[in-house]
């Protein structure tokens, strides 16, 4: 009998690839439980998912079954050996307990950097109101060439953002817990995050959301930045202390912010709408069919690799051997 794989989410663009990848390797079944309680029953020994060995998941199932938390993990069958989570982040997965997206998000970060530095968002809104250029834009606008981009979290998305920004060229500095061995020579590592922040014209946030990063970019980090600096966030909204950020916008310490993510999505703090010179996007990081298809295929390929070799290629850091 072929091993069974559960598609616990939505395959929107890679339906043909799904068939090709698992043809002759595994039986693919699709999630159909109406709610969390029924899902738990269906994962039981006599349930329709009771013998799955692999699982593809994404955030589309959260409204029905909630986060991939301790309670859900406890309900998983003992036969399950591999979970492929599709998305640029995995903060709604309890990875610690389970232990026994890059180009598109980087492009979004680059757009936010350009828009905030050049005030393109404010200029477009003015034009759409038939007001041509708003007065006072030039003193608020800056060319990107030669400016310093500080990347907080030089992982896959951070690295791609660095590559894109280098073309202007911008000076690239970064802070991780330790130097990234894959960082190119033009990325300068700072072990002292406050020294890095003090030199930055733009700080791009690319850290994952977990217990240690909630509110990471708070009063101390923001006030360590020089007056007029810009924050861009394409990571997760809760990584930034929103109240501290708003205070810094109100008193002029921050020149602008570019946000693709918010703490309580899809709700947006109405106070942010009072600042005409910031750029706000409704979580557009991977919102395009090409990237979403690549992400679907990549997650599915991890399942195929597990079935063939016993290991997928994209282990999250928490699951890697130390």
HELIX and SHEET records of a PDB file:
HELIX    1   1 UNK A   15  UNK A   22  1                                   8    
HELIX    2   2 UNK A   36  UNK A   42  1                                   7    
HELIX    3   3 UNK A   59  UNK A   61  5                                   3    
HELIX    4   4 UNK A   62  UNK A   65  1                                   4    
HELIX    5   5 UNK A   70  UNK A   75  1                                   6    
HELIX    6   6 UNK A   95  UNK A   98  1                                   4    
HELIX    7   7 UNK A  103  UNK A  118  1                                  16    
HELIX    8   8 UNK A  120  UNK A  128  1                                   9    
HELIX    9   9 UNK A  138  UNK A  140  5                                   3    
HELIX   10  10 UNK A  156  UNK A  166  1                                  11    
HELIX   11  11 UNK A  193  UNK A  199  1                                   7    
HELIX   12  12 UNK A  219  UNK A  224  1                                   6    
HELIX   13  13 UNK A  237  UNK A  239  5                                   3    
HELIX   14  14 UNK A  242  UNK A  250  1                                   9    
HELIX   15  15 UNK A  270  UNK A  274  5                                   5    
HELIX   16  16 UNK A  289  UNK A  309  1                                  21    
HELIX   17  17 UNK A  317  UNK A  319  5                                   3    
SHEET    1   A 4 UNK A  26  UNK A  30  0                                        
SHEET    2   A 4 UNK A   3  UNK A   8  1                                        
SHEET    3   A 4 UNK A  54  UNK A  57  1                                        
SHEET    4   A 4 UNK A  82  UNK A  85  1                                        
SHEET    1   B 7 UNK A 187  UNK A 189  0                                        
SHEET    2   B 7 UNK A 171  UNK A 175  1                                        
SHEET    3   B 7 UNK A 148  UNK A 152  1                                        
SHEET    4   B 7 UNK A 202  UNK A 205  1                                        
SHEET    5   B 7 UNK A 229  UNK A 233  1                                        
SHEET    6   B 7 UNK A 254  UNK A 259  1                                        
SHEET    7   B 7 UNK A 279  UNK A 280  1                                        
END                                                                             
